Structure formats: structure tokens, C-alpha cells
Amino acid sequence: MIERLIQLIHEYQNRVQEAVELFEYYKGLKQPQHPLEWQFSGIQQSGYLDPGKQISYFLHGYGCCVHLPSGRVDWDFGQEGQIDGFDVWRLYEFVEGGTQNFPELQDEEVLEAVFAEAESKGLFHKSDYILYYLK
């Protein structure tokens, strides 16, 4: 089951990358160097990325939530603007509304247990903030 969790994390990270690339394409925003950089960039806190209004976003705290055609993804930027961080809550939200590829991890208790097992095996390292990163 840990292998499936790692696959989930990779899919989540890819979806975050896709969303960040759309911000650059449509809004001219590059990946930030600080987690609050986009908050002070001058763009609205919420809106649409694309002219057809198919891709909505909401900036919050250190991160963003984007509703892509493929599903919702919510992330926080790392202390230096990294986009590959995750936590169990964001992964659960992603499994619930961002992907249908991991039905065995849709139970929150199961996901938490697998996450804790992977963490205990040293597959992640935790930042000073709430985010984890794959080793």
C-alpha cells in the first residue's frame, strides 16, 4: 500500500506543477521564492486562470486551490516557494476531489495509517512548516 501512496504523491505533485504552470501561462506568475509572494503579486485572491473561465483558483495563506478540468488540487508553497510538499490532509482532499485513481486510499483512516507507516520507514522528511517532502 505504501507504493500506492507514493504514486498518489507523485500524481498530486504533477497536478500542482500543472496548476503552477497555468499561473505562469495565464497570469505571468512564476513559481514564487517565498510562500506569500503570489498573495502580494497584485492578482485577485480568487478568479479564473483561463479566458474561458473553466479553471478557477483561490489563493489562501501560503498556498492555492485550483479547480482544473481533471479535478481539484490544493497546496501550500514551501518556505522557499517549493511546490513538491504535501501533507496527509492535502492528499486526502486530492483523493476526494482531484483524482479517481486511488479508491483504496479514499478512506481517511486508511490514508492516515499508510502515511504514518511510510513516515516511520523514513520515506519523508518534515519541514519546519507543516509540509513533508519525499526523500
C-alpha positions in Angstrom: 0.0 0.0 0.0 3.0 2.3 0.5 3.8 2.0 -3.2 0.3 3.3 -4.0 0.8 6.2 -1.5 4.0 7.2 -3.3 2.1 7.0 -6.7 -0.6 9.2 -5.2 2.0 11.7 -4.0 3.6 11.8 -7.5 0.3 12.4 -9.2 -0.5 15.1 -6.6 2.9 16.8 -7.3 2.3 16.6 -11.0 -1.1 18.2 -10.7 0.4 21.0 -8.6 3.1 21.5 -11.2 0.4 21.7 -13.9 -1.5 24.4 -11.9 1.6 26.4 -11.3 2.5 26.3 -15.0 -1.0 27.6 -15.8 -0.5 30.6 -13.4 2.7 31.4 -15.4 1.0 31.0 -18.8 -2.2 32.9 -18.0 -1.1 35.3 -15.2 2.6 35.7 -15.8 3.4 34.5 -12.3 6.5 32.3 -12.0 6.9 29.8 -9.1 7.5 32.0 -6.1 10.6 32.2 -4.0 8.6 32.8 -0.8 5.2 31.3 0.1 3.4 34.6 0.3 4.8 36.0 -3.0 1.7 35.4 -5.0 -0.5 36.9 -2.3 1.2 40.2 -2.9 1.6 39.9 -6.6 -1.5 42.1 -7.4 -3.7 39.4 -8.7 -7.2 38.9 -7.2 -7.5 36.4 -4.4 -9.9 34.3 -6.4 -10.9 34.1 -10.0 -10.2 32.2 -13.2 -6.9 31.4 -14.8 -8.2 31.0 -18.4 -10.3 33.3 -20.6 -13.0 30.6 -21.0 -13.5 30.6 -17.2 -13.0 26.9 -16.9 -10.1 26.9 -14.4 -10.9 28.7 -11.1 -8.4 29.4 -8.3 -8.4 30.7 -4.8 -5.2 32.0 -3.1 -5.1 31.2 0.7 -2.4 31.7 3.3 0.7 30.0 2.0 -1.0 28.3 -0.9 -3.6 28.0 -3.5 -6.5 25.8 -4.6 -7.1 25.3 -8.3 -10.1 23.6 -10.0 -8.6 22.0 -13.1 -10.6 20.1 -15.7 -9.0 17.0 -14.3 -10.0 17.8 -10.7 -9.2 20.0 -7.7 -5.7 20.4 -6.2 -4.8 22.4 -3.1 -1.3 23.0 -2.0 0.9 25.2 0.2 4.2 26.6 -1.0 7.3 25.6 1.0 9.4 28.2 2.8 11.3 28.9 -0.4 8.4 28.6 -2.8 8.7 24.8 -3.3 5.7 23.1 -4.8 6.5 19.5 -4.1 5.5 19.5 -0.4 2.4 17.6 0.9 0.7 16.5 4.0 -1.9 13.9 4.7 -4.8 16.4 4.7 -4.0 17.7 1.2 -3.5 14.2 -0.1 -6.9 13.2 1.3 -8.5 16.3 -0.3 -6.9 15.3 -3.6 -8.1 11.7 -3.4 -11.6 13.0 -2.7 -11.8 15.7 -5.4 -8.8 15.6 -7.6 -8.3 12.1 -8.8 -10.1 8.8 -9.1 -7.0 6.7 -9.5 -6.7 5.7 -5.8 -10.0 4.3 -4.5 -8.2 2.2 -1.9 -6.9 5.4 -0.2 -10.3 7.3 -0.1 -10.9 6.2 3.5 -9.3 8.9 5.6 -8.2 6.4 8.3 -6.6 4.1 5.8 -4.7 7.0 4.2 -3.5 8.3 7.6 -2.3 4.8 8.6 -0.4 4.3 5.3 1.0 7.8 5.6 2.2 7.2 9.2 3.8 3.8 8.1 5.7 5.5 5.3 6.8 8.3 7.6 8.0 5.7 10.2 10.0 4.0 7.4 11.8 7.3 6.7 10.4 7.9 3.2 9.6 11.5 4.0 11.2 14.4 5.8 9.1 17.0 7.5 9.9 20.7 7.0 9.8 23.3 9.8 6.4 24.1 8.5 3.6 21.5 8.1 4.8 20.1 4.8 6.5 16.8 4.1 8.9 16.0 1.2 9.8 12.7 -0.3 13.4 11.7 0.4 
